[in-house]
């Protein structure tokens, strides 16, 4: 098994690249388990900027896209259950568990702020969630410690879930909503920057790219 993939044409058009693939046991019970197969894509043009400013303990790129295939063992269809028929239960679980997952990856101040139906063009139900998140920055981005606590960059993360034949798949993207230097001066007006970096926020453009990728996941 593997994570859903993005078309090569989309990767070339958006300037994204596959950063890594991974799998994890999301749930294990005596007679039932869920395994998640993930693929993480990054925006090539943003890699250097985030390498310079990101807290190394954060396990996500600041401008990135992910896909996930959830594999149930045994599968729902082996019980004669169509995943679409219990989609409401799955979305409630996914919204809660996804918040916990990205917090474990290092994001802070994670808040679910929007939920909507999402049209992937295949006639099957899909649900999208928007989270406001704070992306932690390295302590080395300023010349001296002028605040108590970590600097963060305001960001948005979208996640979408839809039913597959035997379970569910997910996809989504994260992007900045403020510039790096604005984030620092918002949190410490007198800070002197030690890093010359720009993440070039364009939330409307990034959102449309994330939505387009969510529709075109294969």
C-alpha atoms as one frame of an Amber mdcrd trajectory, in Angstrom:
protein
   0.000   0.000   0.000   1.029   3.608  -0.503  -0.337   7.107  -0.073  -2.431
   8.725  -2.807  -0.225  10.592  -5.265  -0.386  13.957  -6.963  -0.099  14.017
 -10.766   3.350  14.822 -12.124   1.829  17.612 -14.219   0.466  19.305 -11.089
   3.811  19.010  -9.287   5.571  20.625 -12.230   2.961  23.379 -12.517   3.016
  24.239  -8.805   6.752  23.750  -8.246   6.181  21.085  -5.596   8.320  18.050
  -4.874   7.827  14.839  -2.922   9.757  15.188   0.335   9.046  11.835   1.973
   6.654   8.942   2.388   5.901   7.161   5.640   3.455   4.825   7.300   2.205
   4.641  10.858  -0.188   2.567  12.917  -2.949   5.046  13.687  -5.081   2.675
  15.781  -4.563  -0.844  17.086  -7.237  -2.911  18.815  -7.345  -6.688  19.411
  -9.414  -7.349  16.285  -9.140  -4.103  14.334  -6.425  -1.693  13.195  -5.981
   1.430  11.078  -2.730   2.057   9.232  -1.982   5.436   7.655   0.171   5.732
   4.535   1.379   9.314   4.080   3.128  11.352   1.398   4.503  14.830   2.142
   5.123  17.370  -0.620   6.905  20.699  -0.218   6.978  23.929  -2.181  10.464
  23.966  -3.708  10.698  27.769  -3.721  10.019  27.958   0.039  12.392  25.259
   1.264  15.440  27.484   1.860  13.460  30.165   3.700  11.860  27.668   6.059
  15.146  25.858   6.597  16.537  29.183   7.838  13.705  30.067  10.226  11.878
  26.908  11.321  12.202  25.359  14.748  14.094  22.113  14.023  11.739  20.235
  16.327   8.800  20.826  13.979   8.194  17.850  11.706   6.364  19.748   8.939
   7.466  22.192   6.279   5.770  25.564   6.558   4.391  25.486   3.022   3.526
  21.884   2.263   0.874  19.436   1.064   0.097  15.928   2.294  -1.897  12.897
   1.180  -2.962   9.969   3.348  -4.559   6.607   2.672  -6.219   5.063   5.729
  -6.292   1.272   5.563  -8.702  -0.570   7.861  -7.992  -4.183   8.768 -10.445
  -5.754   8.323 -11.888  -3.328   5.781 -15.367  -1.916   6.187 -16.564  -3.501
   2.960 -15.665  -6.928   4.342 -18.540  -6.320   6.795 -20.794  -5.115   3.999
 -20.429  -1.487   5.120 -19.958   1.272   2.553 -17.560   3.862   4.074 -19.758
   6.611   2.594 -22.693   5.427   4.720 -20.849   6.192   7.982 -18.994   9.218
   6.645 -20.435  11.556   9.281 -18.875   9.495  12.066 -15.570   9.377  10.204
 -15.409  13.144   9.700 -16.030  13.870  13.386 -13.273  11.454  14.351 -10.907
  12.796  11.678 -11.297  16.437  12.722 -10.397  15.629  16.322  -7.596  13.184
  15.567  -6.028  15.387  12.898  -5.771  18.288  15.352  -3.949  16.045  17.806
  -1.686  14.725  15.044  -0.439  18.125  13.884   0.086  19.192  17.486   2.306
  16.131  17.892   4.200  17.289  14.785   5.032  20.524  16.616   2.398  23.049
  15.548   0.867  25.153  18.318  -2.318  27.162  18.918  -4.200  24.772  16.625
  -7.813  25.876  16.266 -10.480  24.398  13.994 -12.242  27.426  12.512 -14.219
  26.180   9.503 -15.830  23.025   8.135 -17.423  22.656   4.712 -18.483  20.161
   2.081 -15.875  19.851  -0.649 -16.507  18.892  -4.268 -13.755  16.651  -5.644
 -15.661  16.139  -8.876 -16.266  12.395  -8.466 -19.772  12.557  -7.032 -18.762
  11.122  -3.654 -18.952  13.081  -0.398 -15.921  14.935   0.909 -15.471  17.220
   3.895 -12.834  19.918   4.376 -11.601  21.483   7.617  -9.656  24.704   8.111
  -7.324  25.177  11.049  -5.542  28.312  12.190  -2.110  27.266  13.453   1.062
  28.822  14.824   4.247  27.558  13.165   7.167  27.608  15.668  10.347  29.399
  14.618  13.950  28.836  15.634  15.396  30.756  18.580  18.206  31.853  16.255
  16.041  34.106  14.076  16.798  37.122  16.289  20.073  38.463  17.616  18.978
  38.394  21.243  16.224  36.928  23.366  13.718  39.744  23.875  10.549  37.796
  24.665   9.529  35.015  26.986   8.544  32.092  24.791   8.855  30.919  21.213
   8.323  32.993  18.107   5.692  31.640  15.742   4.463  32.332  12.221   0.697
  32.546  11.676  -0.397  29.914   9.171  -3.464  28.135   7.829  -3.911  24.409
   7.298  -6.660  22.754   5.256  -7.457  19.042   5.501  -9.989  17.087   3.453
 -11.351  13.566   3.966 -13.401  11.383   1.619 -14.496   7.726   1.499 -12.674
   5.125  -0.568 -13.787   1.580  -1.343 -12.661   0.118   1.964 -11.936   3.108
   4.205 -10.994   6.791   3.753  -8.355   9.040   2.222  -7.174  12.487   3.249
  -5.259  15.365   1.708  -4.470  18.930   2.641  -2.031  21.782   2.656  -0.458
  24.370   4.950   0.746  27.863   4.090   1.793  31.090   5.863  -0.591  33.997
   6.357   2.020  36.571   7.397   5.578  37.460   6.452   8.458  36.305   8.644
   9.668  39.775   9.676   6.095  40.913  10.393   5.636  37.886  12.640   8.747
  38.727  14.640   7.883  42.405  15.030   4.304  41.519  15.977   5.647  39.502
  18.894   8.664  41.666  19.769   8.721  45.157  18.289  12.342  45.755  19.280
  13.793  42.498  18.003  16.773  42.609  15.656  16.559  39.950  12.961  19.486
  37.572  12.631  18.090  35.906   9.503  17.277  37.438   6.132  14.384  35.302
   4.923  11.015  35.791   3.266   8.180  33.279   3.001   6.153  35.501   0.611
   2.650  34.861   1.991  -0.196  34.780  -0.519  -3.046  33.049   1.333  -5.647
  33.278  -1.435  -3.260  31.844  -4.033  -2.020  29.109  -1.693  -5.580  28.163
  -0.737  -6.595  27.751  -4.366  -3.539  25.586  -5.003  -4.353  23.433  -1.982
  -7.961  23.047  -3.147  -6.876  22.172  -6.682  -4.479  19.537  -5.351  -7.206
  18.132  -3.070  -9.400  17.692  -6.139  -6.683  16.080  -8.252  -5.244  13.573
  -5.773  -5.052  10.214  -7.523
